[in-house]
């Protein structure tokens, strides 16, 4: 069993597409949320720095250095919780007032928003800060900014929250995809099970609608209507085939009886020979009619009500006992390899007739061969019933024609027949939910029916009919 096969199913693909769509949607939403939060934090810090720069600049313009110094000291005292950064640099490069010990290296006199790692006076360690510089009158340069430590901490918290939310979203998306696949699979499997039951002969099987009116509900109603129509047609077919079998067999039987009576009353040798030929053709026509009708009934699933449980191994041994003397007369050794017991649920008469047809074919067409082997084994959950010979076999390209209804190979034409024997075997296998195939026996032909097994069986043992 391929454990990866369910991953390639349509339901799994739909569920995976649903999962990916949910993951992408959650990811995009979280990324947008993160970007919006980050932009909001940055904008808030820029507004604070812009306000700080404006206040100090206004005071410098109104009262010069003294007023600016008072404003800076006042802001540093009152804006401590906001972690303000202010420094006023004199024209000679010295620092007039502020909370930085040195002007940041490489920072120009007129710079827009810029983030740098700096250390303010009295701080134990440097921290990321948002800075802005502007030129004032008299050659003075004002640096204003804000330490972004709390913003960074908030950003870290947001990142951790987003990661947690992403993992939670992934779990929710996975569960939602599983639930979606389960719902779809349950509805589809119900329809598939009904179709399987119907094809297996349970003509009353129907899809159970849930009354929701959705696509599955409408599909169920449409399938039920189709199954209802098929059931009516099959019922009519059963009646027609039964009537046809009765109406055609009776005239042919009367025709044969008339021929037999005419043969008994005439003394003309030529007439007797002609009547005998006509009688043979009537027998052949009756067999063709019976086989064709049985094929149609098998294809329609008619006969499943006659399934019984029996020992398949015993049936093959019985066939070997019946055909053993005939095979020996024609120069064949009939071998049978079966387990001690092999319980099977099947239509015993049809299955026995199918195997008998295969044995007859082997006796007719395995020219030059010496062995015909009957076998019954269990492989991969299927019960294989095979008839194999070591004759010339059938070319691989001709096997499809041999299985076709009324299909006859050139080599078989001299033997007579209508080309229905293998078709009958194929429909019997289909009636039992199995398959029929012609395989190379190297040399010869191996005709094998694979049917659903019922019970495990012991390995086959070789036995010759007494």
N, C-alpha and C positions, 0 to 999 in steps of 0.2 A: 504493500500500500504506500502510495506517495503522500507523505505528510505535508509536502509543500503545495499539493494540488489545490486545497481550499484557498490558498493565498492568490491563486490565479483565477478564481471564479469571478463571475460578473458581480455577485453580491459583495465580495471582498473588495473589488475594484471601486465599486460605488461607495462603500464605506471608507476606503482610503481617500477617495476624492473628497468626501464629506469631511473627513478628519483634517486633511490638508487645508481645505477651505476655512475650517474653523480656526486652525492654528494661524494661518495667515491673517485672518480677521482679528484675532486676539493680539497677534504681534503688531499689526499696524496700529490698532487702538492704543496699545501700551506705548509704542514708540511716539505716537502723536501726543499722548499724555505727558510723556517724559520731556519731549521737546517743548511743549507748552509751559510746563512747570519750570524748566531751565530758563526759557526766555523771560518768564515772569520774574524769576529771582534776579536775573541779570538786569532787567529793566528797572526793578526796584532799587538796586544798588546804583545804577547810573543816575536815576532821579535824585537819590540822596547826595551823590557827589556833585551833581549839577547844582543842586540847591546850596550845598556848602560853598562851592566855588563862587556862586552868584552873591551870597551874603558877604563873604570876605572881600570880593572885588568891589562891591558897592561901598563898603566901609572904607576901603583904601581910597576910593575916588573922593569920598566926602571928607575924610579926616587924615589922609596920608598914612604913614607907617604906624603912628601911635594908635589911630583908630583901628587899623587892621590888626595890630597886635592884640588889642583888647578883644576884638571879635574872635580871633583865633583861640585865645586862651579861654574865652567864654564857651566856644563850641567844644573844645576839648574837655572842658569840665562837665558840660551838660550832655554831650553826645557820646559819652563813654560806652554805653551799652551798644551803640551802633558801630563802635570800633572805627571812629573817624581817623583819617590820616591827613595832617596838614603841615606844610612847611613853606616858609616864605624865604626865598633866596635873594640876597642883596646883589647889587650890580657887580660888586667885587668878587662874587662867588661864595661869600660867607653865608651861613644860615642865620637869618635874623630871628625867627621865632617858629616853633612847631614841635612836633614829636618824632622827628627823625634825626639821627645822629649824623647822617651823611646823605647827600643827594644821590639817588639811585644811578648807578653807572649806566652811561649810554642813553639816559632819558633826556629827550630834547626839551626845548623851552616852550614849544607849542605842540602838544601831542593830544590827540583825541583819546577815547577810552582804550586803556591798555591794562592787561593783567600781568602782574609781576610778583615774584616772591621777595618780600622785604621784611625787615625787623624794625619795629618801632622802639622808641626810647623806653627802657625799663622792661621790655619783653624778653622772655627767656629764649625764644626761638622765632625764626622767621615764619611768615605765613603768606599765603596767596592774597593779593590785594588788587582791587581795581583802582587805577590811577588816571588822573587827568591833569595836564599842565596848561597854564595860560600866562601870557605876558601882561604885566601891569605897568603903570606909568613909572617913569624914572629908572627903567632898567630892572625893576623887580620882577621876579617870576614866582607864581603861586602854583604849588603842587597840592591838589586835594584828592582824596581817595577814601576808600573803605576797605577794611580787612574783611575778607570773604570767608573767614573760618566757619562761622555759623551757617553760611550759605552752602559751603562745601559739605558740612556735616549733614545739612538737610538734603543736599543732592545725593550723598551716600545712602541716606535712609530711603530716599525715593528709589534709587537704583536697586537696593535690597528688596524693597517692596515690589518693584516691577518684576524682579527675578522670581520672587515668591508667587506673585500673581501669574507669571508666565507658566510656572510649573503647575500651579493649581488649574490654570486654563487648559494646559495640556491634558491633565487628568480628566477634567470635565469634557474636553473635546473627544478624548478617547472613549470615554463612557458613552457619550452621545452618539459617536460613530458606531460603537458596538450595538447600542440600542436601536439605532436606525437600521443597521444590517440585520439584526435579529427580527425586527418587525417586517422588513422586506422579505427576508428569507422564510419567515413563518408563512406569510401569505403565498409566496411562490411555491414553497414546498407543499402546501396544502393542495394547490392546483395540480402540481406534478404528481402527488400521490393519488389524487382522483383520476388523473389520466392513466397512471399505471394500473390502478384497480380496474378501470374500464377496459383497458387493453388486455388485462388478464382474464376478462370474462365477467367481471362484476358490472353488468350493464345498468344496474340501478345506482351506481356511484355518481354523486353530484357534488359540485362545489357549494360550500355553505356560505352564502352571502351574509355580511354583517350589517346591511342596511345603511351603511354610511353614504352610499352614492358616489364614492370616489372611483378612481380608475380601476382599482382592483375589484371593487364591487361590480362595476359594469362589465369587466372582463369575466368575472364569475358567472354573471347572468348570460353573457354571450356563449361561454363554454357550455353551460347547462343546456341552452337551447340547441347547440350543436350536438351534444351527447344525446339529447332527447330524440333529435332527428335520426342520428345514427342507430339508436336503439330500435326505432320504428323500422328503419330499413333492414336491420339485421333480423328482426322478427319476421318481416315480410320475406326476406331471403330464406329463412328457415322453412317457412310455409311453402315457398315456391320450389325449393330444392326437394323437400319431401314429396310434394305433388309431382314434380318432374320425375323423380326416381320411380314413383309408383306408376305414373302414366306411361313412361317410356319402357320400363322393364317389362310390364305386362305384355305389350304388343310384341316385343322381341322374344319373350318367353313363348308366346303363342306361335310366333313364326318358327321358332326352333322346334316346338312340338309338332307343328305341321310338317316340317322338313323330315323329322324323325319318322313320322307315320308314313310319309311318302317313300322314304328309303326302305321301310319294311314291306311295302306292298308292291314295289316294282322289282322286275327281274332284269332290267336293262342295266348292263354294267356301266355304260357311259352315264346314264342317268344317276345311278348310285354314286359314281365318283363326283358328279356335279353337285348332287345334293349334299354329299359329305363336305365338299369345299364350301358350299353356302352355309352349312351348319357351323363350320369352323369360323367363318367370318362373323356369323351371328354371335358366337361365343366371344370372339375378339371385340366386337362392338359392345357387347354387354359389359365386358371387363373395362373397356375404355370409359363407358358411361359411368360405371360404378366408381372408378378411380377419379374421374373428373369431378363428379359430385362430391366425393369425399374430400378432394383438394379444396373445393369451394367452401365446404362446411368447416374444414380446419382453418382456413383463412378468416372465416367469420367468427372463429372462437367457439363454434358449436361442438360440444362433446366434453367440455371441462366438467360438466356435472357428473360425468361417468368416471372421473378420476378415482382411483383406489390406491391404497398403500399395499405394496407387495414386495417380494424379494426379487430384485433385478438380476442377481447372480443366478438364482434358480431358473429364471426365464431364459437366460443365455445357455445354461446347461441343457435345458429342454430343447432349444433350437439346435444345439450341437448334436443331440441324440437323434433328432428327426432328420437332419440333413447329413449326418455322418455317413450313412451307407450310400446315399446318392453322390456325395463328394468322392467317396472311395471308388465308386464305379466309374467316375469321370477322371480318375487319376489324381485327385487332390487329397491331401491330409488336412482334415478339419481340426484345428486346435482351438482351445478356449482357455483364456487366462482371466479368472474372476476371483474375487475374495470369497470367503466362506459365506458371508451375507452382505447384501447391499440394499437396504430399504429405500424405496423410491415411491413418490406419489405421481402416478401417471395413468393414462388410458392404456391398460394392459393390451387390449386387442390391437389398437393402432400402433403401439410401440413394437409389439411382436411382429405385426405385418410389415412395418418399416424395416426391421432388421432382416426379416425373411426376404424382402425385396433386394436388400443389399447382398445377401448371400446368393440369391438367384443371379444377380448381375455378375458377381464374382465367378460363379460357375460358367456363365455364358461367355464372358469377355476376357477372363484372365488366361487367354490361350498361351500355352507354353509354360504356365506356372505350375507349381507343385503343392503350394500351401495356402490355405485360407485360415486366417486367425481371427477369432472373436475375443474381444477384451472389454473389461469394465474396470475403470480406475477413477480415482478422484484427484483432480488437480485444480488448485486455486479456487476452491469453493464450487467447482462444477463437476458433474458426473459425466464421464466420457464413455460412450458406448461406440465401439469401433469395429468395423469389418475391414480387414486388410488382406491383400493378396500380393503375390510376387509375379504377376503377369506383366503385360506391356504397359499398363497404366493409361492415363489420359494426360495429354500435353497441357501445361498450365494455361495456355491461351484458349484451349477448348473446354475448360471446366465450367465456365459460365454458361456456355451453350448447352452442356450436358444437364445443367440444373434448370434450364428454362423449360417451361411447359411446352410439350410436344417437340422439344429440342432433341434431335437425333444426330449423332456423329456418323460419318461415312462408314466407319468400321462396324457400326451397330446395325446398319440397315439390313444386311443379309440375315440377321437374327430375328427380324420382325420386331414387334412391339410398337407402342405408340409414343414413346418418349415421355411417359408420365410417372414412371417409377421413382426417379430421383426427386421430381417435383413434389410427389406425395410425401416422401421422407422429409423434405425441407419444411413443408407445411405442418407436418406432425411435430417436428422440433419447435417450430414457431408456436404451435398450440400449447406446448409445454413451457413456453417462456425461454426456450433455448435456441441454439443455432445448429446448422448442418453445413459441413464443409468437405470438399474433396482435397486430399493432400497427397504429396509424394511419399511413397513408402520405400523408395530407393532399394530395390526396384519394385514396381507395381503401384497400386493405388490404395490409399487408406481413406475410407469413408467414415467420418466421425460425427456423431451427434453429441453435443455438449448441452446437458440439461442441469437445472439447479439441483444441487445435492440436498439430501434430507438428513442423513446421519453419517458420521464418519465411518470409514470402513478400513479393514485391515489390508495390508499390501496384497496384490494379486498373487495367486499361486498357479502354476501351469498344470493343467490336467487334460488328458485326452479322453474323449467320449468312449465309453465301453461299447 
